[in-house]
């Protein structure tokens, strides 16, 4: 689902901007890399809901002055962040950095809710310490009806891709 990828990529970029090494959730790839804490990001359970009447939010003027219909969608989801490190202290430091980013530095299209962290654990498979967190959030997506007919342009995460796209 394109929307889930957009959320994952936006959170990954926010964690990187906050000073934490982060990638999409493929932790086996990192097992042999350095001792710095590493975050893997995935989006789990998600439920989509239309905003407005059948998603219709109104109209806005395009770059050429033409009127474009704007539609919205809200996606409720759970973002999972797994912090791995060679030392327990690395995981704790990584979790502190991730918590600060997840609760206060995400793009405006992602609205954070409840953040939960599991206890620190040793992961035998990777030989690293693991701290797993999950954030319930709402993500807002906008789309416009295209110039050439009734097709929609892709829904994009508000405030992340391209310019601010509010109606």
TORGU-208589 format. One record per residue: residue number from 1; residue in three letters; x, y, z of N, C-alpha, C in turn. Coordinates in nm, 3 decimals, padded with zeros to 5 digits. Example, Ala and Ser with C-alpha at 12.3 -4.5 7.8 and 13.67 -1.06 7.14 Angstrom:
2
1 | ALA | 01.319 | -00.569 | 00.780 | 01.230 | -00.450 | 00.780 | 01.320 | -00.330 | 00.780
2 | SER | 01.285 | -00.225 | 00.708 | 01.367 | -00.106 | 00.714 | 01.290 | 00.003 | 00.787
END
This chain:
167
1 | UNK | 00.084 | -00.118 | 00.000 | 00.000 | 00.000 | 00.000 | 00.089 | 00.124 | 00.000
2 | UNK | 00.070 | 00.210 | -00.095 | 00.151 | 00.330 | -00.113 | 00.150 | 00.418 | 00.012
3 | UNK | 00.035 | 00.432 | 00.079 | 00.025 | 00.518 | 00.196 | 00.113 | 00.466 | 00.310
4 | UNK | 00.117 | 00.335 | 00.331 | 00.200 | 00.279 | 00.438 | 00.348 | 00.304 | 00.410
5 | UNK | 00.389 | 00.292 | 00.285 | 00.528 | 00.320 | 00.249 | 00.561 | 00.466 | 00.274
6 | UNK | 00.468 | 00.556 | 00.243 | 00.492 | 00.699 | 00.265 | 00.511 | 00.729 | 00.414
7 | UNK | 00.428 | 00.668 | 00.499 | 00.442 | 00.688 | 00.644 | 00.577 | 00.635 | 00.690
8 | UNK | 00.610 | 00.512 | 00.650 | 00.737 | 00.450 | 00.690 | 00.855 | 00.537 | 00.648
9 | UNK | 00.853 | 00.584 | 00.524 | 00.964 | 00.666 | 00.474 | 00.973 | 00.800 | 00.547
10 | UNK | 00.857 | 00.860 | 00.579 | 00.858 | 00.989 | 00.651 | 00.912 | 00.973 | 00.792
11 | UNK | 00.874 | 00.866 | 00.861 | 00.923 | 00.842 | 00.997 | 01.073 | 00.810 | 00.994
12 | UNK | 01.115 | 00.729 | 00.897 | 01.257 | 00.697 | 00.883 | 01.339 | 00.825 | 00.862
13 | UNK | 01.291 | 00.913 | 00.774 | 01.362 | 01.039 | 00.749 | 01.365 | 01.127 | 00.874
14 | UNK | 01.256 | 01.130 | 00.950 | 01.252 | 01.210 | 01.073 | 01.351 | 01.156 | 01.176
15 | UNK | 01.361 | 01.024 | 01.190 | 01.457 | 00.965 | 01.283 | 01.600 | 00.998 | 01.241
16 | UNK | 01.627 | 00.991 | 01.112 | 01.761 | 01.027 | 01.062 | 01.792 | 01.173 | 01.093
17 | UNK | 01.693 | 01.260 | 01.068 | 01.713 | 01.403 | 01.096 | 01.736 | 01.427 | 01.245
18 | UNK | 01.681 | 01.339 | 01.330 | 01.701 | 01.349 | 01.474 | 01.833 | 01.290 | 01.521
19 | UNK | 01.914 | 01.236 | 01.429 | 02.047 | 01.187 | 01.464 | 02.056 | 01.037 | 01.486
20 | UNK | 01.954 | 00.961 | 01.448 | 01.954 | 00.816 | 01.469 | 01.963 | 00.746 | 01.333
21 | UNK | 02.053 | 00.650 | 01.320 | 02.060 | 00.571 | 01.197 | 01.931 | 00.492 | 01.185
22 | UNK | 01.863 | 00.500 | 01.070 | 01.734 | 00.435 | 01.055 | 01.716 | 00.384 | 00.913
23 | UNK | 01.648 | 00.272 | 00.900 | 01.616 | 00.211 | 00.772 | 01.478 | 00.148 | 00.782
24 | UNK | 01.424 | 00.107 | 00.668 | 01.301 | 00.030 | 00.667 | 01.329 | -00.102 | 00.740
25 | UNK | 01.226 | -00.169 | 00.785 | 01.240 | -00.285 | 00.873 | 01.300 | -00.407 | 00.804
26 | UNK | 01.431 | -00.410 | 00.794 | 01.505 | -00.526 | 00.747 | 01.627 | -00.545 | 00.836
27 | UNK | 01.609 | -00.576 | 00.964 | 01.718 | -00.575 | 01.060 | 01.828 | -00.679 | 01.034
28 | UNK | 01.801 | -00.789 | 00.970 | 01.904 | -00.890 | 00.948 | 02.020 | -00.833 | 00.867
29 | UNK | 01.991 | -00.736 | 00.786 | 02.093 | -00.675 | 00.702 | 02.198 | -00.604 | 00.786
30 | UNK | 02.162 | -00.561 | 00.906 | 02.252 | -00.482 | 00.990 | 02.328 | -00.563 | 01.094
31 | UNK | 02.299 | -00.688 | 01.108 | 02.347 | -00.764 | 01.222 | 02.498 | -00.749 | 01.246
32 | UNK | 02.577 | -00.738 | 01.141 | 02.722 | -00.733 | 01.159 | 02.777 | -00.590 | 01.159
33 | UNK | 02.692 | -00.489 | 01.146 | 02.740 | -00.352 | 01.137 | 02.761 | -00.290 | 01.274
34 | UNK | 02.868 | -00.215 | 01.292 | 02.906 | -00.133 | 01.407 | 02.826 | -00.141 | 01.535
35 | UNK | 02.861 | -00.054 | 01.629 | 02.798 | -00.056 | 01.760 | 02.697 | 00.057 | 01.779
36 | UNK | 02.685 | 00.149 | 01.684 | 02.589 | 00.259 | 01.698 | 02.447 | 00.202 | 01.696
37 | UNK | 02.356 | 00.261 | 01.774 | 02.219 | 00.211 | 01.771 | 02.156 | 00.229 | 01.633
38 | UNK | 02.081 | 00.130 | 01.590 | 02.017 | 00.132 | 01.460 | 01.867 | 00.111 | 01.478
39 | UNK | 01.787 | 00.191 | 01.407 | 01.642 | 00.180 | 01.416 | 01.587 | 00.120 | 01.287
40 | UNK | 01.495 | 00.027 | 01.301 | 01.421 | -00.022 | 01.185 | 01.276 | 00.021 | 01.202
41 | UNK | 01.214 | 00.065 | 01.094 | 01.080 | 00.124 | 01.098 | 00.986 | 00.046 | 01.010
42 | UNK | 00.867 | 00.015 | 01.063 | 00.762 | -00.049 | 00.983 | 00.627 | 00.007 | 01.028
43 | UNK | 00.528 | -00.009 | 00.942 | 00.393 | 00.032 | 00.975 | 00.309 | -00.094 | 00.980
44 | UNK | 00.249 | -00.118 | 01.097 | 00.169 | -00.238 | 01.116 | 00.023 | -00.216 | 01.085
45 | UNK | -00.061 | -00.255 | 01.176 | -00.205 | -00.245 | 01.157 | -00.244 | -00.105 | 01.112
46 | UNK | -00.328 | -00.098 | 01.010 | -00.371 | 00.032 | 00.958 | -00.515 | 00.024 | 00.912
47 | UNK | -00.588 | 00.132 | 00.931 | -00.727 | 00.141 | 00.889 | -00.748 | 00.277 | 00.825
48 | UNK | -00.804 | 00.276 | 00.704 | -00.823 | 00.400 | 00.629 | -00.967 | 00.447 | 00.638
49 | UNK | -00.984 | 00.579 | 00.649 | -01.117 | 00.640 | 00.653 | -01.117 | 00.765 | 00.566
50 | UNK | -01.226 | 00.785 | 00.494 | -01.239 | 00.906 | 00.412 | -01.264 | 01.026 | 00.502
51 | UNK | -01.212 | 01.140 | 00.462 | -01.241 | 01.266 | 00.530 | -01.350 | 01.337 | 00.450
52 | UNK | -01.433 | 01.415 | 00.517 | -01.538 | 01.488 | 00.447 | -01.643 | 01.393 | 00.391
53 | UNK | -01.727 | 01.442 | 00.303 | -01.832 | 01.363 | 00.240 | -01.770 | 01.281 | 00.127
54 | UNK | -01.759 | 01.151 | 00.145 | -01.695 | 01.062 | 00.048 | -01.554 | 01.106 | 00.014
55 | UNK | -01.487 | 01.167 | 00.111 | -01.350 | 01.210 | 00.092 | -01.336 | 01.350 | 00.035
56 | UNK | -01.443 | 01.411 | -00.009 | -01.436 | 01.544 | -00.072 | -01.411 | 01.651 | 00.032
57 | UNK | -01.307 | 01.733 | 00.011 | -01.273 | 01.841 | 00.104 | -01.300 | 01.980 | 00.048
58 | UNK | -01.311 | 01.991 | -00.083 | -01.336 | 02.122 | -00.144 | -01.252 | 02.140 | -00.269
59 | UNK | -01.227 | 02.267 | -00.303 | -01.150 | 02.299 | -00.422 | -01.034 | 02.391 | -00.386
60 | UNK | -00.932 | 02.388 | -00.472 | -00.821 | 02.482 | -00.460 | -00.773 | 02.516 | -00.600
61 | UNK | -00.705 | 02.626 | -00.611 | -00.652 | 02.668 | -00.741 | -00.516 | 02.603 | -00.763
62 | UNK | -00.498 | 02.547 | -00.881 | -00.370 | 02.488 | -00.918 | -00.271 | 02.596 | -00.957
63 | UNK | -00.152 | 02.555 | -00.994 | -00.046 | 02.649 | -01.032 | -00.086 | 02.736 | -01.151
64 | UNK | -00.166 | 02.682 | -01.241 | -00.211 | 02.758 | -01.358 | -00.342 | 02.831 | -01.336
65 | UNK | -00.392 | 02.836 | -01.213 | -00.515 | 02.907 | -01.182 | -00.641 | 02.824 | -01.198
66 | UNK | -00.629 | 02.699 | -01.246 | -00.747 | 02.614 | -01.264 | -00.795 | 02.561 | -01.129
67 | UNK | -00.927 | 02.540 | -01.118 | -00.984 | 02.482 | -00.996 | -00.962 | 02.331 | -00.997
68 | UNK | -00.922 | 02.277 | -00.883 | -00.901 | 02.133 | -00.869 | -00.976 | 02.085 | -00.746
69 | UNK | -01.045 | 01.973 | -00.759 | -01.113 | 01.914 | -00.645 | -01.010 | 01.845 | -00.556
70 | UNK | -01.025 | 01.862 | -00.425 | -00.932 | 01.803 | -00.330 | -01.006 | 01.700 | -00.245
71 | UNK | -00.945 | 01.584 | -00.228 | -01.002 | 01.475 | -00.150 | -00.905 | 01.437 | -00.039
72 | UNK | -00.959 | 01.385 | 00.070 | -00.874 | 01.348 | 00.183 | -00.903 | 01.210 | 00.234
73 | UNK | -00.803 | 01.154 | 00.300 | -00.815 | 01.022 | 00.362 | -00.734 | 01.026 | 00.490
74 | UNK | -00.788 | 00.967 | 00.595 | -00.716 | 00.954 | 00.721 | -00.684 | 00.807 | 00.742
75 | UNK | -00.560 | 00.780 | 00.776 | -00.519 | 00.643 | 00.802 | -00.477 | 00.634 | 00.947
76 | UNK | -00.542 | 00.547 | 01.022 | -00.502 | 00.520 | 01.160 | -00.411 | 00.399 | 01.156
77 | UNK | -00.294 | 00.410 | 01.218 | -00.199 | 00.300 | 01.210 | -00.109 | 00.292 | 01.331
78 | UNK | -00.025 | 00.191 | 01.329 | 00.073 | 00.169 | 01.433 | 00.210 | 00.162 | 01.367
79 | UNK | 00.298 | 00.253 | 01.407 | 00.435 | 00.254 | 01.358 | 00.519 | 00.177 | 01.459
80 | UNK | 00.596 | 00.080 | 01.411 | 00.685 | 00.004 | 01.497 | 00.828 | 00.047 | 01.470
81 | UNK | 00.900 | 00.077 | 01.578 | 01.040 | 00.114 | 01.569 | 01.118 | 00.017 | 01.656
82 | UNK | 01.213 | -00.052 | 01.597 | 01.298 | -00.144 | 01.671 | 01.438 | -00.086 | 01.675
83 | UNK | 01.491 | -00.069 | 01.796 | 01.627 | -00.016 | 01.815 | 01.716 | -00.134 | 01.852
84 | UNK | 01.824 | -00.151 | 01.777 | 01.921 | -00.257 | 01.806 | 02.058 | -00.194 | 01.828
85 | UNK | 02.132 | -00.252 | 01.921 | 02.266 | -00.203 | 01.948 | 02.351 | -00.310 | 02.012
86 | UNK | 02.482 | -00.294 | 02.001 | 02.576 | -00.391 | 02.058 | 02.576 | -00.385 | 02.210
87 | UNK | 02.542 | -00.269 | 02.268 | 02.539 | -00.252 | 02.413 | 02.399 | -00.208 | 02.455
88 | UNK | 02.361 | -00.243 | 02.576 | 02.230 | -00.203 | 02.629 | 02.217 | -00.051 | 02.631
89 | UNK | 02.326 | 00.018 | 02.665 | 02.324 | 00.164 | 02.670 | 02.295 | 00.224 | 02.532
90 | UNK | 02.343 | 00.158 | 02.427 | 02.315 | 00.205 | 02.291 | 02.165 | 00.200 | 02.263
91 | UNK | 02.101 | 00.091 | 02.304 | 01.956 | 00.079 | 02.282 | 01.879 | 00.184 | 02.361
92 | UNK | 01.920 | 00.207 | 02.485 | 01.851 | 00.308 | 02.567 | 01.865 | 00.447 | 02.507
93 | UNK | 01.985 | 00.480 | 02.464 | 02.008 | 00.611 | 02.402 | 01.928 | 00.623 | 02.273
94 | UNK | 01.928 | 00.518 | 02.192 | 01.851 | 00.518 | 02.068 | 01.702 | 00.532 | 02.093
95 | UNK | 01.650 | 00.464 | 02.197 | 01.507 | 00.474 | 02.229 | 01.471 | 00.614 | 02.276
96 | UNK | 01.560 | 00.678 | 02.352 | 01.534 | 00.817 | 02.395 | 01.528 | 00.910 | 02.275
97 | UNK | 01.621 | 00.895 | 02.182 | 01.622 | 00.978 | 02.062 | 01.496 | 00.953 | 01.979
98 | UNK | 01.463 | 00.824 | 01.959 | 01.345 | 00.789 | 01.881 | 01.218 | 00.844 | 01.945
99 | UNK | 01.206 | 00.836 | 02.077 | 01.086 | 00.886 | 02.145 | 01.070 | 01.036 | 02.123
100 | UNK | 01.180 | 01.111 | 02.132 | 01.174 | 01.256 | 02.111 | 01.128 | 01.287 | 01.969
101 | UNK | 01.177 | 01.212 | 01.872 | 01.138 | 01.235 | 01.733 | 00.991 | 01.194 | 01.711
102 | UNK | 00.953 | 01.078 | 01.759 | 00.818 | 01.027 | 01.735 | 00.710 | 01.114 | 01.799
103 | UNK | 00.741 | 01.174 | 01.912 | 00.639 | 01.255 | 01.981 | 00.645 | 01.403 | 01.946
104 | UNK | 00.754 | 01.450 | 01.884 | 00.761 | 01.593 | 01.860 | 00.821 | 01.640 | 01.730
105 | UNK | 00.871 | 01.549 | 01.646 | 00.940 | 01.597 | 01.527 | 00.898 | 01.524 | 01.400
106 | UNK | 00.778 | 01.467 | 01.399 | 00.728 | 01.403 | 01.278 | 00.670 | 01.509 | 01.185
107 | UNK | 00.659 | 01.478 | 01.056 | 00.597 | 01.572 | 00.962 | 00.453 | 01.605 | 01.006
108 | UNK | 00.401 | 01.722 | 00.964 | 00.268 | 01.763 | 01.010 | 00.154 | 01.671 | 00.966
109 | UNK | 00.175 | 01.588 | 00.866 | 00.071 | 01.495 | 00.823 | 00.057 | 01.373 | 00.912
110 | UNK | 00.150 | 01.352 | 01.005 | 00.142 | 01.239 | 01.098 | 00.119 | 01.295 | 01.238
111 | UNK | 00.007 | 01.258 | 01.297 | -00.027 | 01.306 | 01.431 | -00.007 | 01.193 | 01.531
112 | UNK | 00.092 | 01.208 | 01.620 | 00.122 | 01.100 | 01.714 | 00.015 | 01.084 | 01.821
113 | UNK | -00.001 | 00.960 | 01.864 | -00.090 | 00.928 | 01.975 | -00.009 | 00.863 | 02.086
114 | UNK | -00.050 | 00.745 | 02.127 | 00.015 | 00.675 | 02.238 | 00.144 | 00.606 | 02.192
115 | UNK | 00.251 | 00.626 | 02.269 | 00.380 | 00.562 | 02.243 | 00.407 | 00.462 | 02.354
116 | UNK | 00.440 | 00.338 | 02.318 | 00.473 | 00.232 | 02.414 | 00.607 | 00.170 | 02.379
117 | UNK | 00.685 | 00.142 | 02.482 | 00.813 | 00.074 | 02.465 | 00.812 | -00.056 | 02.542
118 | UNK | 00.862 | -00.162 | 02.481 | 00.882 | -00.289 | 02.550 | 01.014 | -00.280 | 02.625
119 | UNK | 01.034 | -00.373 | 02.717 | 01.159 | -00.376 | 02.792 | 01.276 | -00.415 | 02.703
120 | UNK | 01.394 | -00.382 | 02.748 | 01.517 | -00.416 | 02.677 | 01.535 | -00.568 | 02.678
121 | UNK | 01.573 | -00.623 | 02.564 | 01.591 | -00.769 | 02.554 | 01.716 | -00.799 | 02.472
122 | UNK | 01.772 | -00.918 | 02.494 | 01.884 | -00.966 | 02.414 | 01.826 | -01.051 | 02.302
123 | UNK | 01.866 | -01.022 | 02.179 | 01.817 | -01.096 | 02.064 | 01.926 | -01.192 | 02.018
124 | UNK | 01.907 | -01.318 | 02.049 | 02.008 | -01.420 | 02.021 | 02.038 | -01.431 | 01.871
125 | UNK | 01.934 | -01.420 | 01.789 | 01.949 | -01.435 | 01.644 | 02.047 | -01.335 | 01.584
126 | UNK | 02.043 | -01.210 | 01.630 | 02.132 | -01.106 | 01.575 | 02.254 | -01.079 | 01.663
127 | UNK | 02.248 | -01.124 | 01.787 | 02.358 | -01.096 | 01.880 | 02.359 | -00.950 | 01.924
128 | UNK | 02.243 | -00.887 | 01.926 | 02.230 | -00.746 | 01.963 | 02.122 | -00.727 | 02.068
129 | UNK | 02.131 | -00.618 | 02.142 | 02.023 | -00.579 | 02.232 | 01.911 | -00.518 | 02.148
130 | UNK | 01.787 | -00.536 | 02.193 | 01.670 | -00.488 | 02.119 | 01.576 | -00.414 | 02.211
131 | UNK | 01.530 | -00.298 | 02.167 | 01.424 | -00.222 | 02.236 | 01.320 | -00.189 | 02.131
132 | UNK | 01.197 | -00.240 | 02.146 | 01.091 | -00.222 | 02.047 | 00.986 | -00.125 | 02.100
133 | UNK | 00.949 | -00.029 | 02.015 | 00.845 | 00.067 | 02.050 | 00.738 | 00.069 | 01.944
134 | UNK | 00.619 | 00.113 | 01.985 | 00.509 | 00.127 | 01.889 | 00.435 | 00.257 | 01.917
135 | UNK | 00.400 | 00.325 | 01.810 | 00.331 | 00.454 | 01.818 | 00.201 | 00.445 | 01.741
136 | UNK | 00.091 | 00.467 | 01.812 | -00.039 | 00.481 | 01.745 | -00.044 | 00.622 | 01.688
137 | UNK | -00.091 | 00.633 | 01.564 | -00.093 | 00.765 | 01.503 | -00.203 | 00.774 | 01.399
138 | UNK | -00.233 | 00.897 | 01.361 | -00.320 | 00.926 | 01.247 | -00.234 | 00.991 | 01.141
139 | UNK | -00.251 | 00.950 | 01.017 | -00.180 | 01.013 | 00.905 | -00.284 | 01.069 | 00.810
140 | UNK | -00.261 | 01.190 | 00.763 | -00.354 | 01.258 | 00.674 | -00.298 | 01.261 | 00.533
141 | UNK | -00.379 | 01.218 | 00.437 | -00.340 | 01.213 | 00.297 | -00.434 | 01.298 | 00.214
142 | UNK | -00.380 | 01.363 | 00.113 | -00.459 | 01.445 | 00.023 | -00.437 | 01.400 | -00.121
143 | UNK | -00.541 | 01.417 | -00.204 | -00.531 | 01.389 | -00.347 | -00.613 | 01.494 | -00.420
144 | UNK | -00.576 | 01.516 | -00.546 | -00.651 | 01.607 | -00.632 | -00.700 | 01.530 | -00.753
145 | UNK | -00.811 | 01.574 | -00.805 | -00.859 | 01.517 | -00.931 | -00.772 | 01.573 | -01.041
146 | UNK | -00.723 | 01.487 | -01.130 | -00.631 | 01.530 | -01.235 | -00.694 | 01.623 | -01.337
147 | UNK | -00.610 | 01.691 | -01.416 | -00.655 | 01.785 | -01.519 | -00.729 | 01.715 | -01.632
148 | UNK | -00.692 | 01.594 | -01.663 | -00.741 | 01.527 | -01.783 | -00.857 | 01.432 | -01.758
149 | UNK | -00.940 | 01.456 | -01.659 | -01.054 | 01.369 | -01.640 | -01.076 | 01.330 | -01.496
150 | UNK | -01.152 | 01.224 | -01.475 | -01.194 | 01.189 | -01.339 | -01.090 | 01.115 | -01.257
151 | UNK | -00.973 | 01.079 | -01.315 | -00.876 | 01.002 | -01.237 | -00.814 | 01.087 | -01.128
152 | UNK | -00.774 | 01.021 | -01.022 | -00.709 | 01.088 | -00.910 | -00.559 | 01.083 | -00.928
153 | UNK | -00.494 | 01.188 | -00.884 | -00.351 | 01.180 | -00.864 | -00.333 | 01.099 | -00.735
154 | UNK | -00.216 | 01.043 | -00.711 | -00.195 | 00.961 | -00.591 | -00.220 | 01.041 | -00.464
155 | UNK | -00.273 | 00.973 | -00.363 | -00.283 | 01.034 | -00.231 | -00.142 | 01.050 | -00.177
156 | UNK | -00.110 | 01.168 | -00.124 | 00.023 | 01.191 | -00.068 | 00.010 | 01.238 | 00.075
157 | UNK | 00.105 | 01.200 | 00.156 | 00.107 | 01.236 | 00.297 | 00.117 | 01.386 | 00.312
158 | UNK | 00.024 | 01.445 | 00.383 | 00.018 | 01.591 | 00.398 | 00.147 | 01.644 | 00.461
159 | UNK | 00.205 | 01.743 | 00.396 | 00.323 | 01.809 | 00.449 | 00.454 | 01.739 | 00.426
160 | UNK | 00.454 | 01.631 | 00.348 | 00.578 | 01.555 | 00.329 | 00.625 | 01.559 | 00.186
161 | UNK | 00.541 | 01.516 | 00.094 | 00.583 | 01.506 | -00.046 | 00.537 | 01.629 | -00.122
162 | UNK | 00.629 | 01.693 | -00.188 | 00.596 | 01.812 | -00.264 | 00.567 | 01.929 | -00.171
163 | UNK | 00.492 | 02.025 | -00.220 | 00.459 | 02.141 | -00.138 | 00.342 | 02.110 | -00.047
164 | UNK | 00.317 | 02.195 | 00.048 | 00.203 | 02.180 | 00.139 | 00.078 | 02.175 | 00.054
165 | UNK | -00.007 | 02.077 | 00.074 | -00.119 | 02.055 | -00.015 | -00.252 | 02.069 | 00.056
166 | UNK | -00.271 | 02.169 | 00.133 | -00.399 | 02.184 | 00.200 | -00.495 | 02.257 | 00.109
167 | UNK | -00.625 | 02.224 | 00.116 | -00.723 | 02.283 | 00.028 | -00.742 | 02.431 | 00.057
END
